Amino acid sequence: MTTEITIIGGGLAGLTAAIACAEGGARVTLHEAHRSLGGRARSSAAPYVANDGPHVFYSDGEPWRWMAARGLVQPFRRPTLGELARSRFRYGGRLALTPPWPLVSALTKRRIAAPVDQDFRTWAAERFGEEAMRTACGLAGVATFDADPGRLSAAFVWERLLRVSAPQYPAPRYVVGGWRKVIDRMAGRARDLGVRIETGSRVDRLPGGGPVIVATSLDAARGLLGDESLRWESGRAVLLDLGLVRSPRDAFAVFDLDEGGFAEQYGLADRTLAPAGHTLAQLEMPLRPGETRAQAVGRLERLADLALPGWPERATWRRESVCNARTGALDLPGSSWRDRPAIDRGDGVWLAGDSVAAPGMLSEVSTHSALAAARAALRAAGARVAA
């Protein structure tokens, strides 16, 4: 008898789980509450195709290899040397070509292991000095969407700093056309494998009769499963997307070591994201405790002034939003990814998403957890497990 598996949620995690389960020989039904698939991997409609947040894939991890093996992220672009040469670091209120030496020196000590049970601020200050610690916290703000990454586990922050500063050719990859193209290809792959996808299908109670993978936010999973333990720390940031008349003075990327913000000209890496003669820039700034949206947008606009000179006069499109608890898991001192809500919830239910007990950075947690949930569901049902 063919195994039947139900998946709730049609974002990156849900579609990954659906493909993996179908490859394992299961009959799969996927329910998505919205009218369109994608979850947090959605992109805006043309003429400016902006991801829902400054997303990027990293090619040095298993999630990328799994997707690339199935043709889900092709075609893509690597950052060129010319683009990288237009990257800058904000430090002391000004843009610089290189980060300050104390930070560079700290990041060369790549064999050092950071402790799980100590906060990053204390550990980094003792190990590298105050200036290195402060600038490292600024750089970590980019990878955590958190205004105070110094409060997080030293091991958690250090791992992310080492990933984003890897000395080999930069790992970021830009899928041509934005992340919605990835979602479209994933949905097509799933349907080719026989997955039944139902959009506009809100599930209020767990279905019976077979394994279930809940691939939603923790908030939604908490309500569906009636489990108040499904909570974890996440980031909070303001996002600003700008469609601009192109200018050669615009930076490609700016890492804000002063305030943890970030700006990137995605329209330079992928010219399909904006009309001819225009470009797309996406910026984010972590929200401070008690800070209003308007105050955070003001700080972000000041970063735009440095990264994109004269941007107000060149802007032809603008979108801003607040990203609250939608930036993936943040581990506090004394906890690691293994302490997050477990994938196996018992009674034939598994959890997948960006804040559960799986390794990786940002969206990689979704893919890792979805593959683990799919393998477990297939084994529980006695089906073969695809490689």
Summary of the structure (lengths in Angstrom):
residues: 387
radius of gyration: 20.9
end to end distance: 21.6
largest distance: 65.4
contacts: 1385
relative contact order: 0.21
helix: 36%
strand: 23%
